[in-house]
Amino acid sequence: MDGGSFSEFLAPGLNRPLPRVAVDLRKRGLDIAASALLLILFAPLLLLAALLIKLESPGPALFRQTRGGLGGARFQILKLRTMHCREDGPDLVQARRGDNRVTRTGRILRATSIDELPQLLNVLRGDMSLVGPRPHAAAHDDYYGVRIPEYYARYQARPGLTGWAQVKGLRGGTDTVEAMRRRVEADIDYIQSWSILKDAKIVLLTIPSLLISGNAY
């Protein structure tokens, strides 16, 4: 789907002009300040993780994959590589429990979400926000977009490093259409009810949600 056609998929009750969550300058300012600070704070951890990845398996430490962003615009998301392969195509398969594509280091990085920390660079340059709907691979956008009518309403906000769906326990794999539908409903609820205070609540809830979630593998 191209970036100019997402409006035809908007869910009922959502305005066609971009909502406040997409245009509020306070949100963008906080994203810039927080992502820059967190990149400095986590730099030693990122360097250590990159070293362990390189020692365990050949290939780059960073993994890039095409995702859908604000307005449906495609961008390259950054992650620490956790698999032996680097998939980014129309037949992309989500990781499953016991997936033999995942490296030993990768299992730790995925379970703790450390593999997602390079996305702070995506936040800094404006591809993403600290809080918003989690971006899915382009292949998954295409698959679920024709099965869930309101799916592309998620594009009314910048994708997030964490989100309302994640703190509600909808983190991890979505191996059924119904599982994805529940995530999409949470994303739309976030867009409709967004506020700076809600973003703060989500950030505060993210840490305990990571500790108790068993859905990331």
N, CA and C of each residue as an Amber inpcrd file, in Angstrom:
protein
   651
   0.8470000  -1.2090000   0.0000000   0.0000000   0.0000000   0.0000000
   0.8690000   1.2410000   0.0000000   0.5460000   2.2180000  -0.8430000
   1.3520000   3.4300000  -0.8620000   0.8700000   4.4000000   0.1980000
   1.7150000   5.4200000   0.4850000   1.4400000   6.3320000   1.5870000
   0.2440000   7.2270000   1.3590000  -0.2710000   7.3430000   0.0960000
  -1.3500000   8.2740000  -0.1600000  -2.7350000   7.6660000  -0.0740000
  -2.8580000   6.3330000   0.1170000  -4.1590000   5.6870000   0.0380000
  -4.6990000   5.2080000   1.3710000  -3.9870000   5.4540000   2.4510000
  -4.4050000   4.8780000   3.7240000  -5.7280000   5.4380000   4.2120000
  -6.1070000   6.6720000   3.8060000  -7.3190000   7.2980000   4.3410000
  -8.5760000   6.5160000   3.9970000  -8.5790000   5.7660000   2.9140000
  -9.7810000   5.0220000   2.5430000 -10.0440000   3.8560000   3.4930000
  -9.0600000   3.5320000   4.3480000  -9.2130000   2.4170000   5.2700000
  -9.5360000   2.8680000   6.6900000  -9.7580000   4.1580000   6.9130000
  -9.9550000   4.6430000   8.2710000 -11.2010000   4.0540000   8.9060000
 -11.0730000   3.7340000  10.1960000 -12.1990000   3.1570000  10.9240000
 -13.2620000   4.2110000  11.1700000 -14.5120000   3.8040000  11.3150000
 -15.5790000   4.7690000  11.6370000 -15.2580000   5.5130000  12.9250000
 -15.5340000   6.8150000  12.9350000 -15.3030000   7.6020000  14.1360000
 -13.9450000   8.2750000  14.1660000 -13.0630000   7.9430000  13.2200000
 -11.7580000   8.6000000  13.1540000 -11.8000000   9.6570000  12.0610000
 -11.3000000  10.8280000  12.3610000 -11.3240000  11.9220000  11.3950000
 -10.3020000  11.6810000  10.2930000 -10.6270000  12.1180000   9.1070000
  -9.6780000  11.9880000   8.0050000  -8.4890000  12.9430000   8.1470000
  -8.6640000  14.1860000   8.6240000  -7.4630000  14.9750000   8.9300000
  -6.6620000  14.2710000  10.0200000  -5.3430000  14.3900000   9.9650000
  -4.5150000  13.7220000  10.9700000  -4.9020000  14.1900000  12.3690000
  -5.0570000  13.2770000  13.3200000  -5.4570000  13.6300000  14.6780000
  -4.3200000  14.2720000  15.4510000  -4.6250000  14.7270000  16.6680000
  -3.6480000  15.4350000  17.4890000  -2.3820000  14.6250000  17.7380000
  -2.5330000  13.3180000  17.9020000  -1.3740000  12.4760000  18.2080000
  -0.3000000  12.5700000  17.1280000  -0.7060000  12.9000000  15.8980000
   0.2410000  12.9540000  14.7930000   0.8840000  14.3250000  14.6070000
   0.2700000  15.3710000  15.1690000   0.7280000  16.7230000  14.8600000
   1.1280000  17.5350000  16.0850000   0.9250000  17.0010000  17.2780000
   1.2160000  17.7630000  18.4910000   2.7190000  17.9850000  18.6500000
   3.1390000  19.2480000  18.7110000   4.5600000  19.5730000  18.7880000
   5.1800000  19.1880000  20.1240000   4.3710000  19.1400000  21.1770000
   4.9050000  18.7210000  22.4810000   5.3460000  17.2600000  22.4300000
   4.5620000  16.4420000  21.7840000   4.9030000  15.0070000  21.6600000
   6.2020000  14.8400000  20.8830000   6.3210000  15.5730000  19.7930000
   7.5530000  15.4590000  18.9860000   8.7610000  15.9840000  19.7590000
   8.5880000  17.0740000  20.4900000   9.6900000  17.6170000  21.2780000
  10.1590000  16.6450000  22.3480000   9.2100000  16.0000000  23.0190000
   9.5630000  15.0090000  24.0300000  10.2610000  13.8090000  23.3980000
   9.8110000  13.4160000  22.2160000  10.4560000  12.3000000  21.5160000
  11.9310000  12.6010000  21.2480000  12.2010000  13.7960000  20.7620000
  13.5790000  14.1670000  20.4210000  14.4540000  14.1890000  21.6660000
  13.9790000  14.8490000  22.7110000  14.7780000  14.9720000  23.9300000
  15.0050000  13.6160000  24.5950000  13.9380000  12.8280000  24.7200000
  14.0490000  11.5480000  25.4180000  14.8770000  10.5400000  24.6340000
  14.6990000  10.4700000  23.3200000  15.4580000   9.4940000  22.5300000
  16.9420000   9.8210000  22.5300000  17.3000000  11.0980000  22.4660000
  18.7090000  11.4820000  22.5090000  19.3370000  11.1030000  23.8480000
  18.6170000  11.3720000  24.9270000  19.1180000  11.0410000  26.2620000
  19.2450000   9.5320000  26.4530000  18.2430000   8.7780000  26.0090000
  18.2690000   7.3290000  26.1790000  19.3420000   6.6670000  25.3220000
  19.6150000   7.2220000  24.1510000  20.6960000   6.6790000  23.3150000
  22.0420000   6.8050000  24.0220000  22.2620000   7.9310000  24.6780000
  23.5040000   8.1180000  25.4360000  23.5500000   7.1420000  26.6120000
  22.4310000   7.0070000  27.3130000  22.3580000   6.1400000  28.4860000
  22.5920000   4.6690000  28.1290000  21.9980000   4.2300000  27.0320000
  22.0700000   2.8120000  26.6600000  23.2310000   2.4790000  25.7220000
  24.0590000   3.4500000  25.3710000  25.1590000   3.2090000  24.4360000
  26.0590000   2.0400000  24.8640000  26.4920000   1.9530000  26.1360000
  27.3440000   0.8120000  26.5290000  26.6390000  -0.5390000  26.3550000
  25.3480000  -0.6030000  26.7010000  24.5960000  -1.8440000  26.5500000
  24.4620000  -2.2330000  25.0790000  24.2060000  -1.2530000  24.2210000
  24.0840000  -1.5220000  22.7910000  25.4030000  -2.0230000  22.2080000
  26.5170000  -1.4370000  22.6350000  27.8260000  -1.8750000  22.1490000
  28.1320000  -3.3040000  22.5940000  27.8100000  -3.6210000  23.8360000
  28.0310000  -4.9780000  24.3430000  27.1680000  -5.9830000  23.5820000
  25.8960000  -5.6520000  23.3820000  25.0030000  -6.5480000  22.6500000
  25.4930000  -6.7560000  21.2180000  25.9480000  -5.6970000  20.5680000
  26.4560000  -5.8050000  19.2030000  27.6770000  -6.7160000  19.1450000
  28.5480000  -6.6090000  20.1370000  29.7440000  -7.4580000  20.1890000
  29.3540000  -8.9300000  20.3320000  28.4070000  -9.2310000  21.2120000
  27.9690000 -10.6130000  21.4170000  27.3260000 -11.1830000  20.1480000
  26.5680000 -10.3590000  19.4430000  25.9440000 -10.7990000  18.1890000
  27.0100000 -11.1660000  17.1690000  28.0210000 -10.3110000  17.0310000
  29.0860000 -10.5450000  16.0500000  29.9070000 -11.7840000  16.4020000
  30.1090000 -12.0280000  17.7030000  30.8930000 -13.1790000  18.1270000
  30.1430000 -14.4940000  17.8880000  28.8250000 -14.4440000  17.9800000
  28.0590000 -15.6790000  17.8710000  27.7810000 -16.1140000  16.4440000
  27.5190000 -15.1600000  15.5490000  27.1350000 -15.5450000  14.1900000
  27.5970000 -14.4860000  13.1870000  27.8630000 -14.8930000  11.9460000
  28.2960000 -13.9280000  10.9310000  27.1620000 -12.9960000  10.5310000
  27.5270000 -11.8150000  10.0600000  26.5290000 -10.8520000   9.6170000
  26.5770000  -9.5880000  10.4380000  25.8490000  -8.5710000  10.0080000
  25.8490000  -7.2880000  10.7180000  25.1330000  -7.3950000  12.0570000
  25.5080000  -6.5450000  13.0030000  24.8380000  -6.5140000  14.3080000
  23.4750000  -5.8520000  14.1970000  23.3410000  -4.8980000  13.2940000
  22.0630000  -4.2020000  13.1020000  21.2590000  -4.8500000  11.9790000
  19.9670000  -4.9090000  12.1790000  19.0420000  -5.4860000  11.2210000
  18.0800000  -4.3980000  10.7770000  17.8610000  -4.2830000   9.4840000
  16.9310000  -3.2930000   8.9480000  15.7780000  -4.0130000   8.2590000
  14.5750000  -3.5040000   8.4670000  13.4020000  -4.1180000   7.8540000
  12.4050000  -3.0230000   7.4900000  11.6980000  -3.2070000   6.3870000
  10.7280000  -2.2230000   5.9150000   9.4630000  -2.2850000   6.7550000
   9.0350000  -1.1360000   7.2700000   7.8190000  -1.0290000   8.0660000
   6.9760000   0.1320000   7.5500000   5.7090000   0.1630000   7.9600000
   4.8150000   1.2580000   7.5960000   4.7500000   2.2880000   8.7020000
   4.8640000   3.5680000   8.3440000   4.8610000   4.6430000   9.3250000
   3.6690000   5.5680000   9.1700000   3.8290000   6.7910000   9.6310000
   2.7620000   7.7820000   9.5880000   2.2800000   7.9910000   8.1510000
   0.9610000   7.8950000   7.9470000   0.4020000   8.0690000   6.6160000
   0.7000000   6.9320000   5.6680000   1.2270000   5.8260000   6.1860000
   1.5670000   4.6890000   5.3420000   2.9420000   4.7770000   4.7040000
   3.7020000   5.8300000   5.0100000   5.0380000   5.9730000   4.4390000
   5.9400000   4.8460000   4.9310000   6.6920000   4.2420000   4.0370000
   7.5920000   3.1530000   4.3980000   8.9100000   3.7100000   4.9370000
   9.4810000   3.0250000   5.9290000  10.7790000   3.4010000   6.4650000
  11.5230000   2.1450000   6.8790000  12.8080000   2.2800000   7.1290000
  13.6430000   1.1580000   7.5430000  13.8020000   1.1720000   9.0570000
  13.1820000   0.2070000   9.7170000  13.2880000   0.1240000  11.1600000
  14.6250000  -0.5220000  11.5320000  15.1930000  -0.0980000  12.6520000
  16.4800000  -0.6130000  13.1150000  16.2800000  -1.5100000  14.3230000
  16.9180000  -2.6770000  14.3060000  16.8710000  -3.5970000  15.4450000
  18.2400000  -4.2610000  15.5590000  18.5540000  -4.7570000  16.7390000
  19.7070000  -5.6330000  16.8710000  19.3240000  -6.9790000  16.2630000
  20.2250000  -7.5490000  15.4920000  19.9190000  -8.8190000  14.8210000
  19.8480000  -9.9440000  15.8470000  18.7440000 -10.6770000  15.8150000
  18.5460000 -11.7770000  16.7710000  18.4250000 -13.1340000  16.0870000
  18.4790000 -13.1390000  14.7570000  18.3350000 -14.3890000  14.0100000
  19.5460000 -14.6350000  13.1280000  19.6930000 -15.8810000  12.7060000
  20.7490000 -16.2100000  11.7470000  20.4190000 -15.6220000  10.3780000
  19.1120000 -15.5320000  10.0510000  18.6850000 -14.9790000   8.7710000
  18.2580000 -13.5300000   8.9520000  18.0680000 -12.8320000   7.8220000
  17.6540000 -11.4230000   7.8580000  16.5100000 -11.2560000   6.8540000
  15.3050000 -11.6650000   7.2410000  14.1700000 -11.6940000   6.3260000
  13.5230000 -10.3160000   6.1960000  13.1840000  -9.9590000   4.9570000
  12.4580000  -8.7120000   4.7070000  11.8040000  -8.8120000   3.3360000
  10.7790000  -9.6220000   3.2310000  10.1390000  -9.8230000   1.9380000
   8.6800000 -10.1880000   2.0870000   8.0270000 -10.5930000   0.9850000
   6.5940000 -10.8550000   1.0080000   6.2060000 -12.1210000   1.7660000
   7.1520000 -13.0190000   2.0110000   6.8470000 -14.2900000   2.6800000
   7.4330000 -14.3420000   4.0790000   7.5710000 -13.2060000   4.7300000
   8.1710000 -13.1400000   6.0560000   7.3470000 -13.9260000   7.0700000
   8.0350000 -14.7580000   7.8760000   7.3800000 -15.5950000   8.8860000
   7.7230000 -15.0610000  10.2720000   6.6960000 -14.8190000  11.1200000
   6.9320000 -14.3340000  12.4720000   7.6710000 -15.3890000  13.2930000
   8.4690000 -14.8980000  14.2460000   9.1680000 -15.8140000  15.1530000
   8.1580000 -16.5390000  16.0390000   8.4480000 -17.8220000  16.2870000
   7.5950000 -18.6260000  17.1510000   8.4310000 -19.2040000  18.2910000
   7.7490000 -19.6960000  19.3190000   8.4360000 -20.2940000  20.4580000
   9.3220000 -21.4460000  19.9790000  10.5990000 -21.4210000  20.3860000
  11.5300000 -22.4590000  19.9820000  12.0380000 -22.3140000  18.5580000
  11.8270000 -21.1670000  17.9410000  12.2410000 -20.9210000  16.5530000
  13.7510000 -21.1010000  16.4240000  14.1770000 -22.0300000  15.5470000
  15.6100000 -22.3010000  15.4280000  16.3590000 -21.2450000  14.6260000
  15.6420000 -20.2430000  14.1110000  16.3240000 -19.1310000  13.4390000
  16.9210000 -18.1610000  14.4460000  16.4210000 -18.1650000  15.6820000
  16.8570000 -17.2220000  16.7090000  18.1500000 -17.7170000  17.3560000
  19.1200000 -16.8370000  17.4750000  20.3970000 -17.1900000  18.0990000
  20.2560000 -17.2350000  19.6260000  21.2790000 -17.7800000  20.2970000
  21.2450000 -17.8190000  21.7660000  21.2200000 -16.4010000  22.3360000
  22.0880000 -15.5380000  21.8090000  22.0810000 -14.1410000  22.2450000
  20.7480000 -13.4900000  21.8970000  20.2260000 -13.8260000  20.7350000
  18.9630000 -13.2520000  20.2850000  17.7930000 -13.5660000  21.1980000
  17.7890000 -14.7510000  21.7920000  16.6900000 -15.1150000  22.6940000
  16.6570000 -14.1810000  23.9050000  17.8390000 -13.8600000  24.4190000
  17.9170000 -12.9410000  25.5610000  17.4940000 -11.5400000  25.1360000
  17.9890000 -11.0920000  23.9930000  17.6710000  -9.7470000  23.5200000
  16.1800000  -9.5870000  23.2430000  15.5600000 -10.6170000  22.6840000
  14.1350000 -10.5430000  22.3760000  13.2840000 -10.5980000  23.6370000
  13.6720000 -11.4570000  24.5820000  12.8980000 -11.5950000  25.8220000
  12.9080000 -10.3120000  26.6440000  14.0070000  -9.5560000  26.5630000
  14.1430000  -8.3160000  27.3390000  13.8270000  -7.0690000  26.5190000
  13.5640000  -7.2480000  25.2190000  13.3030000  -6.1420000  24.2750000
  14.5200000  -5.2410000  24.0710000  15.7070000  -5.7010000  24.4520000
  16.9190000  -4.9270000  24.1860000  17.1480000  -4.7920000  22.6830000
  16.6820000  -5.7830000  21.9180000  16.8510000  -5.7240000  20.4630000
  16.1320000  -4.5420000  19.8320000  15.1600000  -3.9640000  20.5560000
  14.3930000  -2.8410000  20.0160000  15.0560000  -1.4820000  20.2630000
  16.0830000  -1.4340000  21.1120000  16.6570000  -0.1430000  21.5060000
  17.2090000   0.6870000  20.3450000  17.7710000   0.0800000  19.2710000
  18.2140000   0.9220000  18.1480000  17.1070000   1.7610000  17.5290000
  15.8530000   1.4150000  17.8120000  14.7480000   2.2050000  17.2740000
  14.6790000   3.5960000  17.8900000  15.4580000   3.8250000  18.9380000
  15.5810000   5.1920000  19.4440000  16.1370000   6.1120000  18.3520000
  16.9490000   5.5740000  17.4580000  17.4340000   6.3580000  16.3110000
  16.2830000   6.6780000  15.3650000  15.3690000   5.7090000  15.1680000
  14.1850000   5.9770000  14.3520000  13.3180000   7.0750000  14.9690000
  13.2320000   7.0650000  16.3150000  12.4640000   8.1050000  17.0050000
  13.1270000   9.4600000  16.8190000  14.4370000   9.4960000  16.9790000
  15.1710000  10.7520000  16.8710000  15.0110000  11.3860000  15.4900000
  14.9980000  10.5730000  14.4580000  14.9050000  11.1500000  13.1120000
  13.4740000  11.2890000  12.6020000  12.4840000  10.9100000  13.4320000
  11.1020000  11.1920000  13.1010000  10.3260000  10.0790000  12.4420000
  10.9400000   8.9200000  12.2150000  10.2030000   7.7810000  11.6580000
   9.1840000   7.2530000  12.6540000   9.5400000   7.3480000  13.9450000
   8.7430000   6.7480000  15.0040000   8.5750000   7.7260000  16.1550000
   7.7830000   7.3110000  17.1330000   7.6080000   8.0430000  18.3830000
   7.9500000   7.0830000  19.5220000   8.1790000   7.6130000  20.7030000
   8.3880000   6.7200000  21.8430000   7.1500000   5.8740000  22.0990000
   5.9590000   6.4650000  21.9090000   4.7010000   5.7660000  22.1530000
   3.8210000   5.8610000  20.9160000   3.2710000   4.7420000  20.5270000
   2.3860000   4.6950000  19.3710000   2.1220000   3.2580000  18.9910000
   1.3380000   3.0020000  17.9530000   1.1230000   1.6330000  17.4910000
   2.4510000   1.0050000  17.0430000   2.7090000  -0.2240000  17.4740000
   3.9400000  -0.8820000  17.0430000   3.9030000  -1.1120000  15.5380000
   4.9870000  -0.7980000  14.8200000   4.9950000  -0.9900000  13.3670000
   5.1800000  -2.4520000  13.0060000   4.4620000  -2.9030000  12.0140000
   4.5670000  -4.2820000  11.5470000   5.3410000  -4.3290000  10.2410000
   5.8810000  -5.4880000   9.9280000   6.5740000  -5.6760000   8.6580000
   5.6120000  -5.4100000   7.5040000   6.1570000  -4.9130000   6.4000000
   5.3180000  -4.5720000   5.2440000   4.4950000  -5.7700000   4.7780000
   5.0890000  -6.9730000   4.8380000   4.3630000  -8.1720000   4.4140000
   3.1500000  -8.4230000   5.3010000   3.2810000  -8.1400000   6.5880000
   2.1630000  -8.3340000   7.5110000   1.1050000  -7.2500000   7.3200000
   1.5300000  -6.0270000   7.0060000   0.5690000  -4.9740000   6.6830000
  -0.3050000  -5.4120000   5.5090000   0.3270000  -5.9450000   4.4790000
  -0.4150000  -6.3710000   3.2900000  -1.3750000  -7.5180000   3.6170000
  -0.9250000  -8.4490000   4.4460000  -1.7410000  -9.6150000   4.7810000
  -2.9530000  -9.2300000   5.6230000  -2.7070000  -8.5100000   6.7100000
  -3.7960000  -8.1760000   7.6330000  -4.6600000  -7.0260000   7.1170000
  -4.0940000  -6.1780000   6.2640000  -4.8360000  -5.0320000   5.7590000
  -6.0660000  -5.4190000   4.9620000  -6.0420000  -6.5820000   4.3110000
  -7.2010000  -7.0210000   3.5210000  -8.1470000  -7.8770000   4.3510000
  -7.7570000  -8.2060000   5.5750000  -8.5730000  -9.0640000   6.4390000
  -9.2090000  -8.3100000   7.5980000  -8.6640000  -7.1480000   7.9360000
  -9.1900000  -6.3390000   9.0260000  -9.4990000  -4.9540000   8.4590000
 -10.7870000  -4.6160000   8.2430000 -11.1310000  -3.3650000   7.5430000
 -10.5170000  -2.1130000   8.1500000 -10.3950000  -2.0530000   9.4780000
  -9.8850000  -0.8490000  10.1310000  -8.3790000  -0.8640000  10.3380000
  -7.6980000  -1.8510000   9.7750000  -6.2660000  -2.0390000  10.0500000
  -5.4400000  -0.7810000   9.7820000  -5.6450000  -0.1460000   8.6400000
  -4.7870000   0.9650000   8.2410000  -5.0570000   2.2590000   8.9990000
  -6.0700000   2.2610000   9.8700000  -6.2660000   3.4240000  10.7360000
  -5.0800000   3.6050000  11.6730000  -4.2970000   2.5580000  11.8800000
  -3.0930000   2.6510000  12.7170000  -2.1090000   3.6810000  12.1620000
  -2.1830000   3.9380000  10.8630000  -1.2580000   4.8570000  10.2100000
  -1.5370000   6.3160000  10.5320000  -2.5480000   6.5870000  11.3560000
  -2.8380000   7.9680000  11.7380000  -1.9280000   8.4640000  12.8580000
  -1.0180000   7.6250000  13.3080000  -0.0430000   8.0220000  14.3290000
   1.3280000   7.4870000  13.9290000   2.3700000   8.1690000  14.3760000
   3.6990000   7.5940000  14.1880000   3.7850000   6.2880000  14.9680000
   4.3860000   5.2620000  14.3900000   4.5530000   4.0190000  15.1430000
   5.4360000   4.2390000  16.3650000   5.2340000   3.4130000  17.3820000
   5.9210000   3.6440000  18.6490000   6.8970000   2.5540000  19.0400000
   7.8370000   2.9420000  19.8840000   8.7590000   1.9860000  20.5010000
   7.9890000   1.0960000  21.4760000   6.9940000   1.6690000  22.1190000
   6.0410000   0.9260000  22.9340000   4.6640000   1.4990000  22.6440000
   3.6210000   0.8280000  23.1220000   2.2920000   1.2980000  22.7970000
   1.2310000   0.7900000  23.7570000   0.0140000   1.2660000  23.5610000
  -1.1140000   0.9010000  24.4060000  -1.4040000  -0.5950000  24.3120000
  -1.3000000  -1.1470000  23.1090000  -1.5460000  -2.5790000  22.9430000
  -0.5400000  -3.4040000  23.7390000   0.7170000  -2.9720000  23.7540000
   1.7700000  -3.7360000  24.4280000   1.5540000  -3.7750000  25.9390000
   1.1610000  -2.6480000  26.5370000   0.9730000  -2.6420000  27.9930000
  -0.3510000  -3.2970000  28.3920000  -1.2220000  -3.5560000  27.4190000
  -2.4680000  -4.2710000  27.6940000  -2.2960000  -5.7780000  27.5030000
  -1.0510000  -6.2240000  27.3170000  -0.7830000  -7.6540000  27.2070000
  -0.8500000  -8.1990000  25.8000000  -0.8810000  -7.3190000  24.7810000
  -0.9930000  -7.7540000  23.3920000   0.3460000  -7.6760000  22.6780000
   1.4220000  -7.8940000  23.4160000   2.7790000  -7.8750000  22.8770000
   3.1230000  -9.2430000  22.2950000   4.0280000  -9.2610000  21.3060000
   4.5220000 -10.5250000  20.7820000   3.8450000 -10.9240000  19.4880000
   3.8770000 -12.2310000  19.1980000   3.3740000 -12.7340000  17.9310000
   1.8680000 -12.5910000  17.7900000   1.4290000 -12.4760000  16.5460000
   0.0060000 -12.4150000  16.2150000  -0.2530000 -13.4910000  15.1670000
  -0.4540000 -14.7260000  15.6240000  -0.5440000 -15.8410000  14.6890000
  -1.9540000 -16.0840000  14.1650000  -2.9130000 -15.2810000  14.6010000
  -4.2740000 -15.3740000  14.0670000  -4.7850000 -13.9770000  13.7370000
  -5.7750000 -13.9300000  12.8720000  -6.3790000 -12.6400000  12.5200000
  -7.0370000 -12.0200000  13.7420000  -7.6440000 -12.8360000  14.5900000
  -8.3130000 -12.3120000  15.7780000  -7.3120000 -11.6780000  16.7390000
  -6.1290000 -12.2750000  16.8830000  -5.0960000 -11.6910000  17.7420000
  -4.6680000 -10.3300000  17.2140000  -4.5290000 -10.2150000  15.9030000
  -4.1650000  -8.9230000  15.3230000  -5.3120000  -7.9310000  15.4630000
  -6.5480000  -8.4070000  15.3290000  -7.6990000  -7.5050000  15.4580000
  -7.7250000  -6.8580000  16.8450000  -7.4220000  -7.6380000  17.8860000
  -7.3990000  -7.0900000  19.2420000  -6.3100000  -6.0250000  19.3770000
  -5.1750000  -6.2520000  18.7520000  -4.1000000  -5.2510000  18.7980000
  -4.5240000  -3.9840000  18.0660000  -5.1280000  -4.1460000  16.9040000
  -5.5840000  -2.9910000  16.1270000  -6.6140000  -2.1860000  16.9130000
  -7.5250000  -2.8580000  17.6000000  -8.5310000  -2.1570000  18.4050000
  -7.8640000  -1.3180000  19.4910000  -6.8380000  -1.8700000  20.1190000
  -6.1180000  -1.1100000  21.1490000  -5.3960000   0.0810000  20.5320000
  -4.8180000  -0.0990000  19.3460000  -4.1170000   0.9990000  18.6720000
  -5.0770000   2.1320000  18.3250000  -6.2630000   1.7860000  17.8270000
  -7.2540000   2.8060000  17.4730000  -7.7440000   3.5330000  18.7200000
  -7.9360000   2.7880000  19.8030000  -8.3330000   3.4070000  21.0670000
  -7.2780000   4.4270000  21.5130000  -6.0000000   4.0740000  21.3480000
  -4.9260000   4.9940000  21.7070000  -5.0040000   6.2780000  20.8690000
  -5.1880000   6.1330000  19.5730000  -5.2390000   7.2930000  18.6810000
  -6.4080000   8.2070000  19.0440000  -7.5610000   7.6150000  19.3250000
  -8.7510000   8.4000000  19.6250000  -8.6630000   9.1200000  20.9680000
  -7.9800000   8.4980000  21.9370000  -7.9690000   9.0450000  23.3030000
  -6.6100000   9.6050000  23.6940000  -5.7360000   9.8720000  22.7180000
  -4.3620000  10.2750000  23.0200000  -4.2830000  11.5510000  23.8560000
  -3.3180000  11.5620000  24.7520000  -2.9300000  12.7610000  25.4790000
  -1.4920000  12.5720000  25.9530000  -0.8390000  13.6580000  26.3310000
   0.5130000  13.5610000  26.8810000   0.5080000  12.6940000  28.1400000
  -0.5360000  12.8390000  28.9530000  -0.6280000  12.0410000  30.1770000
  -0.7710000  10.5530000  29.8630000  -1.4890000  10.2320000  28.7860000
  -1.6290000   8.8250000  28.4140000  -0.2870000   8.2570000  27.9700000
   0.4860000   9.0500000  27.2280000   1.8230000   8.6110000  26.8390000
   2.6810000   8.3340000  28.0730000   2.6090000   9.2320000  29.0570000
   3.3820000   9.0470000  30.2880000   2.9570000   7.7680000  31.0060000
   1.6570000   7.5090000  31.0420000   1.1390000   6.2900000  31.6690000
   1.6740000   5.0520000  30.9620000   1.6780000   5.0660000  29.6410000
   2.1490000   3.9160000  28.8680000   3.6340000   3.6640000  29.1120000
   4.4220000   4.7390000  29.1450000   5.8600000   4.5930000  29.4140000
   6.0730000   3.9620000  30.7860000   5.3260000   4.4260000  31.7930000
   5.4760000   3.8920000  33.1500000   5.0380000   2.4300000  33.2410000
   4.0400000   2.0450000  32.4400000   3.5420000   0.6720000  32.4680000
   4.3860000  -0.2840000  31.6340000   5.2460000   0.2610000  30.7790000
   6.0070000  -0.5870000  29.8660000   6.9700000  -1.5190000  30.5990000
   7.6790000  -1.0050000  31.6010000   8.6700000  -1.8310000  32.2970000
   8.0280000  -3.0480000  32.9610000   6.9790000  -2.8830000  33.7890000
   6.3640000  -4.0890000  34.3590000   5.7430000  -5.0040000  33.3120000
   5.2590000  -4.4420000  32.2000000   4.6640000  -5.2930000  31.1660000
   5.7280000  -6.1570000  30.5000000   6.9650000  -5.6420000  30.3880000
   8.0630000  -6.4300000  29.8390000   8.4390000  -7.5610000  30.7820000
   8.3910000  -7.3000000  32.0770000   8.8220000  -8.2800000  33.0650000
   7.8420000  -9.4540000  33.1740000   6.5400000  -9.1950000  32.9720000
   5.5530000 -10.2640000  33.1760000   5.0880000 -10.8900000  31.8740000
   5.4370000 -10.2980000  30.7320000   4.9650000 -10.8430000  29.4670000
   5.7920000 -12.0590000  29.0800000   5.0970000 -13.0900000  28.6060000
   5.7910000 -14.2670000  28.0780000   5.5570000 -14.4310000  26.6040000
   5.1270000 -13.3580000  25.9340000   4.7390000 -13.4570000  24.5340000
   5.8610000 -13.1590000  23.5640000   7.0090000 -12.6600000  24.0560000
   8.0910000 -12.3030000  23.1350000   9.1010000 -13.4360000  23.0730000
   9.2810000 -13.9730000  21.8530000  10.2510000 -15.0300000  21.6680000
  10.7850000 -15.0130000  20.2470000
